[in-house]
């Protein structure tokens, strides 16, 4: 990046390059042991809205990582989102309801 400063009678050109730091956030997160918070469907939420069949879990992913500061304590919490599909719709060769 070039920047030109103009003063009465003088011209000065300043040239510099900025270094980007890579992977700093992941390095900080990797220092802490994760505490998992699972967001799962319960009860009536676990039924297909179309055929009212039972939904079964097909996978899960970590959606968000956050550091929580507690005075004299710092811990990592990973939020895991679970994915579900309807067995009845899958068996009837409809499109999978996920």
Buried (B, 14 or more C-beta within 10 A) or exposed (E): EEEEEEEEEEEEEEEEEEEEEEEEEEEEBEEBEBEEEEEEEEEEEEBBEEEEBEBEEEEBEEEEBEEEEEEEEEEBBBBBEBEBBBBBBBEEEEEEBE
